[in-house]
Amino acid sequence: MNGERRIHGRAFVDGAIKDDILVSMRGETIVDVMQIAAPPTATDRVRGLIVPGFVDMHVHGGDGADFTDGDTDANERIVNFHAKHGTTALAATTLSASRADLEKAVKAIAETATNAATGAQICGIHLEGPYINPQNAGAQDTASIRPPDIQELTTLMSEAPRLRFMMTLAPEVEGARALMEHFRGRVLFAIGHTGAMFADAVAALEWGASHFTHLFNAMTGMHHREPGVVGAALESVNATAELIADGVHVHPAVLRIACTAMPNRIALVTDAIRATGMAEGKYKLYDYDVTVADGAARLANGTLAGSVLTMAGAVQNMVELAGIPIEKVVPMATEIPARILGVADRKGKLENGYDADVVILSEKFEVERVFAGGEEG
């Protein structure tokens, strides 16, 4: 069958888990998805759950490397590490850094996106900063935070013209509106690391923002007399939002509340740093020292500093900690982030013509096997 590879079993297809699904892959593409009780010979029958490959739109690093390092070897370690944990596509995410370091990082990401032969596909660049509120910096380097600069963003985008750009910024900082209106339709703007009030956030959605970075974290919370940024996200109709489902950043009850309030608009993300997949201890997050202990990464003052989460772990936590059915969780890790990143025509579903990005999960939702672009790793 011209090198065709077939797997058969329970699968998440068309929004539901169905038995006896045959997924056929040829090269880098899914060529057929059908329900059939008796598959052809030379079919790989699997006992786990077949799902689309995960799409992580907010990931800084892993396996000891960080995208802000600006190093292609480091980038390849990251994409290969996360692929082993089910992530087959991602937006390489940078931190607030100097102009030179950000430019170097974007150049290296663009090179890796073009040349990496294995691992998760880089399908976007997420600039988390540097145009954020220093009072809501979290673990970001405050010395690198600066006012929005149209020319700087133009230069960065020119270094990676084939990649989708996403930027997290604080709408209340001077120059944010001008930046969003200038790049409207060309950059996916996300509200985050912000001290904005409800009205500011609603205005930012009108200026061109359409997403909220790691909802609840590093932003104004919801109060019944001042809904804050969280209130603007929950009340919005079309905006999307990220959740870090590591059991540390957001309480399981709040994970459930967000999913109920924003159906089909929540994307699971890792916000993973270089320490992900490494032993507990001390690591660098740009210029800051981070200590990883008890499943959390923190600065010396206790501030959370990204996570050591994988997308597989996020899916597992949403089911086991938040109590959300797996058929509701899978789209948050696949179809929804693919839609947000503009790659929903080829990522996030088990469907004819889509990329052969397939993950097989165990009964406990642990990753058993991964096909990234048709290659099993």
RODO-2510 file (C-alpha; in nm, 4 decimals, decimal comma):
residues 377
     n   res          X          Y          Z
     1     m     0,0000     0,0000     0,0000
     2     n     0,2836     0,2386    -0,0956
     3     g     0,4287     0,2498     0,2532
     4     e     0,0913     0,3046     0,4137
     5     r     0,0744     0,2604     0,7904
     6     r    -0,2518     0,1647     0,9584
     7     i    -0,3569     0,1677     1,3224
     8     h    -0,6922     0,0463     1,4530
     9     g    -0,8756     0,0910     1,7817
    10     r    -1,0715     0,3393     1,9934
    11     a    -1,0175     0,6928     1,8670
    12     f    -1,1316     1,0500     1,9164
    13     v    -1,2976     1,1353     1,5852
    14     d    -1,5529     1,4047     1,4985
    15     g    -1,5808     1,5205     1,8590
    16     a    -1,6459     1,1802     2,0122
    17     i    -1,4681     0,8615     2,1158
    18     k    -1,5582     0,5805     1,8775
    19     d    -1,4644     0,2153     1,8599
    20     d    -1,3131     0,0330     1,5621
    21     i    -1,1539     0,3349     1,3975
    22     l    -0,8944     0,2683     1,1285
    23     v    -0,6428     0,5508     1,0786
    24     s    -0,4264     0,5162     0,7690
    25     m    -0,1121     0,7240     0,7227
    26     r     0,1046     0,7589     0,4152
    27     g     0,4203     0,9627     0,4515
    28     e     0,3399     1,2772     0,6496
    29     t    -0,0355     1,2675     0,5858
    30     i    -0,3456     1,0924     0,7155
    31     v    -0,5007     0,9403     0,4037
    32     d    -0,8065     0,7696     0,5514
    33     v    -1,0096     0,7581     0,8726
    34     m    -1,2949     0,5100     0,8814
    35     q    -1,4959     0,2950     1,1193
    36     i    -1,4514    -0,0728     1,0402
    37     a    -1,4805    -0,3743     1,2709
    38     a    -1,2477    -0,5994     1,0705
    39     p    -0,9458    -0,3997     0,9494
    40     p    -0,7185    -0,5201     0,6692
    41     t    -0,4219    -0,7434     0,7377
    42     a    -0,0961    -0,5686     0,8320
    43     t    -0,2914    -0,3319     1,0564
    44     d    -0,1487    -0,2298     1,3949
    45     r    -0,4249    -0,2947     1,6482
    46     v    -0,3863    -0,0728     1,9538
    47     r    -0,5490    -0,1076     2,2944
    48     g    -0,5173     0,2557     2,3996
    49     l    -0,7002     0,5679     2,2858
    50     i    -0,5953     0,7192     1,9531
    51     v    -0,6040     1,1018     1,9575
    52     p    -0,4621     1,3829     1,7432
    53     g    -0,1148     1,5084     1,8300
    54     f    -0,1133     1,7825     2,0932
    55     v    -0,0594     2,1477     1,9994
    56     d     0,1165     2,3629     2,2630
    57     m     0,0916     2,7349     2,1951
    58     h     0,2965     2,8409     2,4989
    59     v     0,6173     2,6488     2,5617
    60     h     0,9545     2,7993     2,6529
    61     g     1,1703     2,4914     2,6769
    62     g     1,2499     2,1497     2,8149
    63     d     1,5288     1,8942     2,8477
    64     g     1,7632     2,1653     2,9768
    65     a     1,7111     2,4034     2,6840
    66     d     1,5135     2,7259     2,6299
    67     f     1,3994     2,8896     2,3054
    68     t     1,5313     3,2221     2,4352
    69     d     1,8820     3,0698     2,4309
    70     g     1,8865     3,1465     2,0581
    71     d     2,0556     2,8160     1,9757
    72     t     1,9351     2,5700     1,7100
    73     d     2,0769     2,2665     1,8902
    74     a     1,8888     2,3703     2,2044
    75     n     1,5715     2,4206     1,9989
    76     e     1,5969     2,0710     1,8522
    77     r     1,6293     1,9253     2,2008
    78     i     1,3075     2,1048     2,3000
    79     v     1,0996     1,9910     2,0018
    80     n     1,2204     1,6328     2,0345
    81     f     1,1604     1,6232     2,4098
    82     h     0,8032     1,7505     2,3849
    83     a     0,7274     1,5192     2,0932
    84     k     0,7999     1,2252     2,3200
    85     h     0,5233     1,3565     2,5469
    86     g     0,2644     1,3884     2,2719
    87     t     0,3222     1,7437     2,1446
    88     t     0,3479     1,7325     1,7663
    89     a     0,3132     2,1073     1,6975
    90     l     0,3974     2,4139     1,9028
    91     a     0,4531     2,7866     1,9170
    92     a     0,8108     2,8434     2,0308
    93     t     0,7815     3,0932     2,3152
    94     t     1,0321     3,3570     2,4170
    95     l     1,0606     3,5684     2,7313
    96     s     1,1202     3,9381     2,7835
    97     a     1,4832     3,9792     2,6808
    98     s     1,7179     4,2348     2,5308
    99     r     1,6630     4,3402     2,1702
   100     a     1,9715     4,1484     2,0594
   101     d     1,8753     3,8317     2,2464
   102     l     1,5175     3,8361     2,1156
   103     e     1,6371     3,8830     1,7582
   104     k     1,8869     3,5998     1,8003
   105     a     1,6153     3,3751     1,9451
   106     v     1,3692     3,4455     1,6629
   107     k     1,6377     3,3778     1,3998
   108     a     1,7233     3,0453     1,5616
   109     i     1,3567     2,9459     1,5911
   110     a     1,2999     3,0229     1,2221
   111     e     1,6033     2,8136     1,1295
   112     t     1,4876     2,5225     1,3443
   113     a     1,1366     2,5421     1,1980
   114     t     1,2854     2,5019     0,8513
   115     n     1,5566     2,2466     0,9193
   116     a     1,4568     2,0240     1,2132
   117     a     1,4043     1,6731     1,0790
   118     t     1,2315     1,5259     1,3836
   119     g     1,0183     1,6301     1,6793
   120     a     0,7277     1,8686     1,7192
   121     q     0,6751     2,1069     1,4290
   122     i     0,7257     2,4743     1,5089
   123     c     0,4234     2,6473     1,3567
   124     g     0,4420     2,9804     1,5379
   125     i     0,6449     3,2135     1,7566
   126     h     0,4925     3,3384     2,0803
   127     l     0,6623     3,6529     2,2074
   128     e     0,5659     3,6614     2,5757
   129     g     0,6803     4,0161     2,6374
   130     p     0,8721     4,2411     2,6453
   131     y     0,5784     4,4861     2,6235
   132     i     0,4218     4,3905     2,9553
   133     n     0,3511     4,5583     3,2881
   134     p     0,6580     4,5337     3,5153
   135     q     0,4242     4,5233     3,8152
   136     n     0,2799     4,1982     3,6763
   137     a     0,5998     4,0538     3,5381
   138     g     0,5801     3,7274     3,7285
   139     a     0,9141     3,5577     3,6648
   140     q     1,0000     3,7737     3,3648
   141     d     1,3168     3,9853     3,3670
   142     t     1,1976     4,3351     3,4647
   143     a     1,5139     4,4940     3,3251
   144     s     1,4127     4,3733     2,9784
   145     i     1,0575     4,5099     2,9883
   146     r     1,0114     4,8121     2,7625
   147     p     0,7399     5,0147     2,5867
   148     p     0,5802     4,8741     2,2716
   149     d     0,7924     4,9418     1,9644
   150     i     0,6433     4,8985     1,6174
   151     q     0,9848     4,8956     1,4512
   152     e     1,1238     4,6287     1,6840
   153     l     0,8283     4,3982     1,6185
   154     t     0,8576     4,4634     1,2439
   155     t     1,2231     4,3592     1,2584
   156     l     1,1466     4,0434     1,4565
   157     m     0,8723     3,9417     1,2151
   158     s     1,1067     3,9904     0,9204
   159     e     1,3414     3,7295     1,0694
   160     a     1,0717     3,4592     1,0519
   161     p     0,8349     3,5531     0,7676
   162     r     0,6893     3,2025     0,7309
   163     l     0,5811     3,1644     1,0935
   164     r     0,2670     3,2905     1,2660
   165     f     0,3486     3,5514     1,5304
   166     m     0,1699     3,5730     1,8616
   167     m     0,2482     3,8355     2,1264
   168     t     0,1510     3,8662     2,4905
   169     l     0,1319     4,2288     2,6050
   170     a    -0,0321     4,4464     2,8685
   171     p    -0,2993     4,6685     2,7093
   172     e    -0,2637     4,9422     2,9714
   173     v     0,0986     5,0275     2,8892
   174     e     0,1552     5,3335     2,6732
   175     g     0,1800     5,2444     2,3064
   176     a    -0,0069     4,9124     2,3313
   177     r    -0,3083     5,0329     2,1376
   178     a    -0,0997     5,1765     1,8548
   179     l     0,0970     4,8521     1,8290
   180     m    -0,2159     4,6342     1,8192
   181     e    -0,3903     4,8520     1,5647
   182     h    -0,0785     4,8656     1,3442
   183     f    -0,0379     4,4858     1,3332
   184     r    -0,4065     4,3943     1,3501
   185     g    -0,4706     4,0835     1,1442
   186     r    -0,0993     4,0050     1,1183
   187     v    -0,0165     3,9263     1,4825
   188     l    -0,2226     3,7251     1,7288
   189     f    -0,2320     3,9556     2,0311
   190     a    -0,2875     3,8094     2,3749
   191     i    -0,3628     3,9977     2,6959
   192     g    -0,1321     3,8953     2,9769
   193     h     0,1169     4,0007     3,2444
   194     t    -0,1150     4,2905     3,3027
   195     g    -0,2634     4,5043     3,5757
   196     a    -0,5465     4,6202     3,3496
   197     m    -0,8974     4,6764     3,4736
   198     f    -1,2035     4,5222     3,3074
   199     a    -1,2657     4,8235     3,0822
   200     d    -0,9036     4,8220     2,9613
   201     a    -0,9232     4,4551     2,8697
   202     v    -1,2547     4,4971     2,6875
   203     a    -1,1057     4,7905     2,4954
   204     a    -0,8026     4,5795     2,4025
   205     l    -1,0342     4,3199     2,2481
   206     e    -1,1728     4,5985     2,0307
   207     w    -0,8206     4,7131     1,9337
   208     g    -0,7302     4,3682     1,8063
   209     a    -0,6489     4,1369     2,0964
   210     s    -0,8263     3,8015     2,0805
   211     h    -0,6626     3,5809     2,3417
   212     f    -0,5674     3,5703     2,7122
   213     t    -0,2300     3,4309     2,8181
   214     h    -0,2349     3,1767     3,1039
   215     l    -0,5761     3,2833     3,2349
   216     f    -0,5815     3,3808     3,6061
   217     n    -0,2013     3,4035     3,6289
   218     a    -0,0194     3,7413     3,6206
   219     m    -0,3407     3,9391     3,5647
   220     t    -0,6145     4,1110     3,7640
   221     g    -0,8628     3,8640     3,9059
   222     m    -1,2402     3,8877     3,9061
   223     h    -1,4156     4,0815     4,1803
   224     h    -1,7903     4,1327     4,1813
   225     r    -1,7490     4,5115     4,1570
   226     e    -1,4408     4,5095     3,9305
   227     p    -1,4403     4,2079     3,6976
   228     g    -1,0776     4,2629     3,5996
   229     v    -0,9013     4,0912     3,3112
   230     v    -1,0343     3,7516     3,4182
   231     g    -1,3887     3,8877     3,4054
   232     a    -1,3298     4,0253     3,0562
   233     a    -1,2137     3,6829     2,9405
   234     l    -1,5056     3,4969     3,0942
   235     e    -1,7587     3,7494     2,9641
   236     s    -1,6186     3,7668     2,6123
   237     v    -1,7919     3,5880     2,3277
   238     n    -1,5115     3,5092     2,0849
   239     a    -1,1846     3,5503     2,2749
   240     t    -0,9838     3,2419     2,3679
   241     a    -0,7680     3,1711     2,6707
   242     e    -0,4929     2,9425     2,7952
   243     l    -0,4925     2,7304     3,1072
   244     i    -0,1880     2,5810     3,2785
   245     a    -0,3305     2,2586     3,4194
   246     d    -0,0417     2,1526     3,6396
   247     g    -0,2408     2,1529     3,9633
   248     v    -0,0302     2,4440     4,0907
   249     h    -0,1096     2,7489     3,8771
   250     v    -0,4883     2,7094     3,8853
   251     h    -0,7075     2,5231     4,1345
   252     p    -0,8949     2,2267     3,9804
   253     a    -1,2298     2,3880     4,0658
   254     v    -1,1266     2,7004     3,8761
   255     l    -1,0197     2,4890     3,5792
   256     r    -1,3744     2,3514     3,5707
   257     i    -1,5276     2,6984     3,6057
   258     a    -1,3238     2,8346     3,3144
   259     c    -1,4121     2,5424     3,0901
   260     t    -1,7811     2,5839     3,1728
   261     a    -1,7730     2,9615     3,1138
   262     m    -1,5670     2,9435     2,7933
   263     p    -1,6762     2,6325     2,6013
   264     n    -1,4673     2,5633     2,2920
   265     r    -1,2425     2,8597     2,3768
   266     i    -0,9890     2,7103     2,6199
   267     a    -0,6465     2,5872     2,5072
   268     l    -0,4300     2,3856     2,7400
   269     v    -0,0680     2,5011     2,7493
   270     t     0,2405     2,3945     2,9411
   271     d     0,4367     2,7206     2,9868
   272     a     0,7192     2,4675     3,0207
   273     i     1,0689     2,5929     3,1021
   274     r     1,4103     2,4346     3,0488
   275     a     1,3765     2,2357     3,3730
   276     t     1,0917     2,0291     3,2272
   277     g     1,1984     1,6668     3,2147
   278     m     1,5010     1,7359     3,4358
   279     a     1,5795     1,6567     3,7975
   280     e     1,4736     1,8951     4,0727
   281     g     1,7245     2,1710     4,1425
   282     k     1,8298     2,5154     4,0217
   283     y     1,7900     2,6393     3,6635
   284     k     1,8092     2,9630     3,4667
   285     l     1,5056     3,1472     3,3301
   286     y     1,6815     3,4115     3,1213
   287     d     1,8717     3,6073     3,3901
   288     y     1,6775     3,4725     3,6878
   289     d     1,7549     3,1711     3,9071
   290     v     1,4666     2,9260     3,9385
   291     t     1,4333     2,6397     4,1844
   292     v     1,2294     2,3336     4,0914
   293     a     1,0856     2,1354     4,3826
   294     d     0,7658     1,9371     4,4399
   295     g     0,6559     1,9734     4,0783
   296     a     0,6759     2,3549     4,0719
   297     a     0,9316     2,6086     3,9494
   298     r     0,9707     2,9233     4,1597
   299     l     1,1894     3,2287     4,2033
   300     a     1,3582     3,2809     4,5401
   301     n     1,0613     3,4959     4,6517
   302     g     0,8156     3,2146     4,5775
   303     t     0,6821     3,3519     4,2483
   304     l     0,5862     3,0766     4,0054
   305     a     0,8268     3,0666     3,7116
   306     g     0,6617     2,8804     3,4297
   307     s     0,6039     2,5100     3,4801
   308     v     0,7578     2,1655     3,4365
   309     l     0,4416     2,0387     3,2700
   310     t     0,4001     1,8412     2,9480
   311     m     0,0862     1,8461     2,7358
   312     a     0,0280     1,4810     2,8223
   313     g     0,0417     1,5777     3,1886
   314     a    -0,2019     1,8637     3,1279
   315     v    -0,4522     1,6295     2,9636
   316     q    -0,4167     1,3784     3,2461
   317     n    -0,4643     1,6493     3,5103
   318     m    -0,7757     1,7880     3,3442
   319     v    -0,9332     1,4427     3,3663
   320     e    -0,8006     1,3260     3,7022
   321     l    -0,7784     1,6533     3,8989
   322     a    -1,0475     1,8665     3,7369
   323     g    -1,2825     1,5772     3,6630
   324     i    -1,3530     1,6773     3,3028
   325     p    -1,4418     1,3944     3,0601
   326     i    -1,1614     1,3034     2,8219
   327     e    -1,3771     1,3783     2,5161
   328     k    -1,4063     1,7380     2,6430
   329     v    -1,0346     1,7606     2,7234
   330     v    -0,8874     1,6340     2,3960
   331     p    -1,0030     1,9356     2,1869
   332     m    -0,8396     2,1724     2,4396
   333     a    -0,5050     2,0100     2,3631
   334     t    -0,5544     1,9675     1,9896
   335     e    -0,8280     2,1282     1,7830
   336     i    -0,8693     2,4522     1,9793
   337     p    -0,4997     2,5536     1,9966
   338     a    -0,4644     2,4562     1,6297
   339     r    -0,7522     2,6890     1,5475
   340     i    -0,6052     2,9735     1,7519
   341     l    -0,2659     2,9371     1,5835
   342     g    -0,4212     2,9293     1,2371
   343     v    -0,3221     2,5713     1,1521
   344     a    -0,6633     2,4068     1,1974
   345     d    -0,6661     2,3076     0,8305
   346     r    -0,3892     2,0528     0,8937
   347     k    -0,3428     2,0072     1,2690
   348     g    -0,5593     1,9060     1,5632
   349     k    -0,7835     1,6383     1,4094
   350     l    -0,7777     1,2800     1,2878
   351     e    -0,9086     1,3515     0,9422
   352     n    -0,8263     1,2798     0,5777
   353     g    -0,5615     1,5166     0,4441
   354     y    -0,4430     1,6262     0,7884
   355     d    -0,0849     1,5908     0,9067
   356     a    -0,0065     1,2428     1,0372
   357     d     0,0270     1,3638     1,3960
   358     v    -0,1158     1,0888     1,6147
   359     v    -0,0844     0,9996     1,9828
   360     i    -0,1855     0,6765     2,1525
   361     l    -0,2806     0,7145     2,5194
   362     s    -0,3065     0,4440     2,7835
   363     e    -0,6136     0,3870     3,0008
   364     k    -0,4566     0,6327     3,2479
   365     f    -0,4030     0,8861     2,9682
   366     e    -0,0274     0,8412     2,9611
   367     v     0,1520     0,8624     2,6268
   368     e     0,2298     0,5191     2,4846
   369     r     0,3217     0,6051     2,1269
   370     v     0,3632     0,9191     1,9153
   371     f     0,3607     0,9721     1,5399
   372     a     0,4868     1,3171     1,4409
   373     g     0,4503     1,3827     1,0706
   374     g     0,4032     1,0088     1,0235
   375     e     0,7303     0,9228     1,1963
   376     e     0,7026     0,7213     1,5145
   377     g     0,9404     0,8475     1,7816
***
